[in-house]
Amino acid sequence: MIRIAFVAAIAGPLLTPVLAPVLGPASAGLLAPRLAMAAGSPLKVQVDKSKVDLKAHRLEVKMSHPAGKVKIQVFADSEAPLADEEQDFNGRPAGAPLIVTWTPSSDAPVGRIDVRAYDAQGNWVGVELAPWFVPIPHEDVNFQTDSAEIQPSKAPKLEAAYGKLEEVLAKDRAHGRMHPGITLYIAGHTDTVGSASHNLKLSQERARSIAAWFRKRGVKLPIAFEGFGETSPEVKTADNVDEPRNRRVDYVLSDGPPTYSAGFKPSWRRIP
C-alpha cells in the first residue's frame, strides 16, 4: 500500500501564503496539508496512490495549473538514494495526467518517494509517498490434517516471526515515520486437495489461530485475518494436487488490506 503525505507547497518569493487543500481519490491515504504559497488560485497536486507502480518505477501526477516539470527522489528503507531525476512537462495543460518514471540504482526496497511538481510559473508542491506493505518473513506453521490447532512444537516458528515483526516496527519508528491505520493482516491459503468450500473454511480457521497467537503474544496493533482457500495459489495447479507451497499463511503489515485474488472478495475480521 501507499501512504501519501502532503509535505509542502512553496511558490515564488513575491507570493503570499495560503492553505492548499490536498486532492486524491476520495482523499484516501492523505494527511493534512501544511503551508502552501500561490498566486491567485493555489497550486493543487493530485497523486493517485492506485497508480503508483513500484515494480514498473512509475506514478501519475496531476496539477491544477499548466505543468512545468516534476522532480522525483526515491530512497531505500535505509534512506540511501535510489533515484534523483527531473522530467519536463512544459506545455501540458492543467489536469493532464503526467506519467513520472524513475530508474533505480539498485533493487533495494523503496522506503520513501519525494515528488515536487512545478507549474509553468515555477510554483511547486511537494508530496511524500511512503510505501507501506511489508510481508513478514517466516517459516510456515504445519498444521495437522483438517486441524487449525497450533501445536506447542510450532511455537518457535511463530516466535521468530514475532521477532521479525518487532524489527520492522522498530526500524520504522527509528526513521520517525507515522503510518496511520497500520494493521497486521493474516491471510490463510490451501492447495487444491479437497472441496473448495472445505478449504476456504479451513484456511479461515488457521488464519484465525495464528492471528489469535500474535494477539496473545502481545501485539498491540490491530490484527485482521481472512482465509482465501485455494483462490490465490503460489503455484497454479490442477484440482486435487498436493502442493506444499500453496499451503501457507501470509503475515503482512500494511495500512490497507492486501489484495490476492481478483475473483474473491475477502471479509477481513478483527481479533479483539
SVG drawing of the C-alpha trace seen along z (x, -y; Angstrom):
<svg xmlns="http://www.w3.org/2000/svg" viewBox="-18 -40 41 75">
<polyline fill="none" stroke="black" stroke-width="0.4" points="0.0,0.0 1.0,-3.6 0.7,-6.4 0.7,-9.8 1.6,-12.8 1.3,-16.4 4.7,-17.8 4.9,-21.4 3.8,-23.8 6.1,-26.8 5.9,-29.4 7.9,-32.4 9.3,-34.9 6.6,-37.6 3.7,-35.3 1.6,-35.2 0.9,-32.1 -2.4,-30.3 -3.6,-26.9 -3.7,-24.4 -6.2,-21.5 -4.9,-18.1 -6.6,-16.2 -6.8,-12.5 -9.2,-9.7 -11.8,-10.3 -8.9,-11.8 -7.9,-8.3 -4.5,-7.9 -3.8,-11.6 -2.5,-13.5 -3.4,-17.1 -1.8,-19.8 0.9,-22.1 1.6,-25.6 1.2,-26.5 2.0,-29.6 0.5,-30.6 -0.6,-33.5 -4.3,-33.6 -5.7,-30.1 -3.3,-27.8 -1.5,-25.1 -3.0,-21.8 -1.4,-18.4 -3.0,-15.0 -1.2,-11.7 -3.4,-8.6 -2.0,-6.0 -3.6,-3.2 -1.4,-4.3 1.9,-4.2 3.7,-1.2 6.9,-0.4 7.7,2.6 7.4,0.6 9.0,-2.5 6.3,-4.9 3.5,-7.0 0.9,-9.6 0.7,-13.3 -1.9,-15.9 -1.7,-19.6 -4.4,-22.3 -2.2,-24.7 -0.5,-24.2 2.5,-22.0 6.2,-22.8 8.3,-19.9 8.4,-17.2 11.3,-16.4 11.4,-12.9 13.7,-11.5 13.5,-7.8 15.0,-6.5 15.5,-3.0 14.5,-1.9 18.0,-2.7 17.5,-6.3 20.1,-5.6 19.2,-7.4 17.9,-5.2 17.0,-7.9 17.1,-11.7 15.6,-12.8 13.7,-15.6 11.2,-15.4 9.9,-18.2 6.2,-18.5 6.2,-22.1 3.1,-22.9 0.9,-20.1 -2.5,-21.6 -3.9,-21.7 -5.4,-18.4 -3.5,-16.3 -2.1,-13.0 1.7,-13.3 3.4,-9.9 6.6,-10.2 9.2,-7.4 12.5,-6.7 15.4,-4.3 16.6,-3.0 20.3,-2.5 19.6,0.9 16.9,3.4 16.6,2.2 13.0,1.9 11.6,-1.6 11.2,-3.3 10.2,-6.8 9.4,-8.8 9.6,-12.6 7.9,-14.4 8.0,-18.1 5.5,-19.2 6.2,-22.6 3.7,-24.6 4.7,-26.7 5.3,-29.8 7.7,-27.9 5.3,-27.4 5.8,-23.9 4.1,-21.4 6.0,-18.7 4.4,-15.3 5.9,-12.5 4.9,-8.9 5.7,-6.2 5.0,-2.6 3.8,-0.5 3.2,3.1 5.7,5.2 5.5,9.1 6.9,10.6 9.3,13.4 8.6,16.6 8.5,20.4 5.0,21.7 3.3,23.5 2.5,27.0 -1.0,28.0 -2.2,31.5 -4.7,32.7 -8.0,30.8 -6.9,29.1 -6.4,25.4 -4.8,26.0 -1.2,24.8 0.9,27.5 3.4,26.4 6.3,27.6 5.4,25.0 5.7,22.0 9.4,21.3 8.4,20.5 5.8,18.0 8.3,16.5 10.8,16.0 8.1,14.2 7.1,12.1 10.8,11.0 10.8,10.0 7.6,8.1 9.1,6.1 12.3,5.4 10.2,3.9 8.2,1.7 11.3,0.6 13.1,-0.3 10.1,-2.4 9.9,-4.2 13.7,-4.9 13.0,-6.7 10.4,-8.8 7.6,-7.6 3.9,-7.5 1.7,-5.0 -2.0,-5.7 -4.2,-2.6 -1.4,-0.1 -2.7,3.4 -1.2,6.9 -3.0,9.0 -3.0,12.8 -4.1,14.5 -4.5,18.3 -4.2,20.3 -4.6,24.0 -3.8,26.3 -6.5,27.8 -6.9,31.2 -10.5,31.4 -13.5,29.3 -13.2,25.5 -15.7,24.8 -13.9,27.0 -10.5,25.4 -12.0,21.9 -13.2,22.7 -10.0,24.5 -7.9,21.5 -10.0,19.1 -9.7,21.2 -6.0,21.5 -5.5,17.8 -7.6,17.0 -5.5,19.3 -2.3,17.6 -3.9,14.1 -5.0,15.1 -1.5,16.3 0.0,12.9 -2.6,11.1 -1.9,13.3 1.9,12.8 1.4,9.1 1.0,7.5 -0.9,4.2 -1.6,3.3 -5.0,4.1 -4.9,7.7 -7.2,8.9 -7.5,12.3 -9.1,14.0 -8.9,17.3 -8.6,17.5 -8.8,21.2 -7.4,22.3 -8.3,19.0 -4.8,17.5 -2.2,20.2 1.5,19.5 1.8,22.2 -1.1,22.8 -2.1,26.5 -4.9,28.7 -7.6,29.8 -6.7,32.2 -3.0,31.6 -1.0,31.8 1.3,28.7 3.1,27.7 3.9,24.2 0.2,23.4 -0.5,24.4 0.7,21.2 -0.2,18.3 0.9,14.8 1.8,12.2 1.6,8.7 2.0,5.3 0.0,2.7 -2.1,-0.4 -4.8,1.2 -6.0,4.8 -3.7,6.8 -5.1,7.9 -4.8,11.6 -7.5,12.9 -9.5,10.7 -12.4,13.2 -12.6,13.4 -13.9,10.7 -12.4,11.1 -14.2,10.2 -11.4,9.3 -12.3,9.9 -10.6,8.4 -9.1,10.1 -10.2,8.3"/>
</svg>
